[in-house]
Amino acid sequence: QVEVVESGGGLVQAGGSLRLSCAASGSILELSRMGWYRQAPGNQRDLVASIGSDERINYRDSVKGRFTISRDNAKKTIDLQMNNLKPEDTAVYFCKVRARTGPAWGSWDAYWGEGTQVTVSS
């Protein structure tokens, strides 16, 4: 059983900053790539940023230079520092982790949190 919990969302004015945190817990033997996704009303859920166990990082183009993703393997957490927020960043932000819960190759799976709301006003 793996649980994923996000925190740090809220209401902020355009140009402001927020820091999102995601904590994974449960029967985790190993973590692989972890990432943040967001879903605005009427839209699909899209990748914001992801970071691999090898520290390789992907960002969607619209957040490059403004958002920074990081991970702490010992604490089983990832953070998303969001600076210079814009109204178009408004969405529910979801954390996704890939974790191994058993010794077999097939024990790898992806797990999602429930999401945290980020609202950016102008």
C-alpha positions as a printed Julia matrix, in Angstrom:
122×3 Matrix{Float64}:
   0.0    0.0     0.0
   1.4    3.37   -1.09
  -0.05   6.72   -0.11
   0.77  10.03   -1.79
  -0.15  13.33   -0.13
   0.28  16.82   -1.57
   0.38  20.07    0.37
   1.19  23.74   -0.13
  -1.53  24.87   -2.49
  -3.43  28.08   -1.98
  -4.47  31.44   -3.34
  -1.81  33.84   -4.53
  -1.68  36.99   -6.63
  -0.01  37.01  -10.01
   3.73  37.31   -9.62
   3.72  35.55   -6.28
   5.18  32.22   -5.25
   4.07  28.92   -3.78
   5.93  25.78   -2.8
   4.19  22.45   -3.21
   5.31  19.35   -1.36
   4.52  15.7    -1.95
   5.18  12.9     0.52
   5.04   9.21   -0.35
   4.64   6.59    2.35
   3.79   2.94    2.82
   5.41  -0.28    1.67
   7.95   1.4    -0.59
  11.18  -0.4    -1.37
  12.36   1.97   -4.08
  11.23   5.15   -5.82
  11.75   5.93   -9.48
  10.57   8.95  -11.47
   8.23  11.32   -9.65
   6.38  14.3   -11.0
   3.79  17.02  -10.78
   0.77  17.25  -13.07
  -2.03  19.78  -13.21
  -5.6   19.87  -14.42
  -7.56  23.05  -15.01
 -11.35  23.08  -15.44
 -12.31  21.69  -18.82
  -8.79  20.48  -19.57
  -6.93  17.21  -19.4
  -4.3   16.42  -16.8
  -0.9   17.5   -18.11
   2.68  17.12  -16.97
   4.17  20.15  -15.21
   7.54  18.74  -14.2
   9.12  15.4   -13.41
  12.38  14.23  -11.9
  13.97  10.82  -12.19
  15.98   8.83   -9.71
  18.98   9.82  -11.84
  18.04  13.52  -11.35
  16.97  13.95  -14.98
  14.31  16.68  -15.09
  11.55  17.55  -17.54
   9.48  20.75  -17.53
   6.6   21.78  -19.7
   7.59  24.77  -21.79
   5.24  27.24  -20.1
   6.88  26.83  -16.67
  10.54  26.74  -17.66
  12.49  29.38  -15.79
   9.72  29.82  -13.22
   9.25  26.41  -11.57
  11.87  24.17   -9.97
  11.34  20.53   -9.06
  13.46  18.69   -6.49
  13.43  15.4    -4.6
  14.65  14.05   -1.28
  15.04  10.29   -1.51
  15.64   9.82    2.21
  12.37  11.57    3.09
  10.52  10.18    0.04
   9.37  13.64   -0.95
   9.36  15.92   -3.96
   8.83  19.67   -4.01
   7.77  22.12   -6.67
   8.9   25.7    -6.15
   6.65  27.94   -8.24
   7.76  31.54   -8.79
   6.27  34.36  -10.86
   2.91  32.62  -10.91
   0.43  33.53  -13.63
  -3.37  33.18  -13.78
  -2.97  30.43  -16.37
  -1.17  28.35  -13.72
  -4.47  27.99  -11.86
  -5.3   24.29  -11.57
  -5.41  21.32   -9.27
  -1.86  20.02   -8.95
  -1.34  16.28   -8.57
   1.73  14.37   -7.48
   2.57  11.07   -9.18
   5.24   8.66   -8.0
   6.58   5.42   -9.38
   7.4    2.99   -6.6
   8.47  -0.6    -6.13
   6.64  -2.48   -3.39
   8.08  -5.96   -3.88
  11.12  -7.8    -5.2
   9.64  -8.65   -8.6
   9.92  -6.48  -11.7
   6.14  -6.36  -11.89
   5.88  -4.77   -8.45
   6.59  -1.33   -9.97
   3.53   0.87  -10.29
   2.43   4.49  -10.41
   0.56   6.17   -7.54
  -1.35   9.45   -7.45
  -2.2   11.9    -4.72
  -5.6   13.54   -4.37
  -4.37  16.94   -5.54
  -3.97  20.42   -4.11
  -5.63  23.54   -5.49
  -3.5   26.41   -6.78
  -5.35  29.61   -7.66
  -3.56  32.63   -9.11
  -5.51  35.88   -9.23
  -4.78  38.93  -11.36
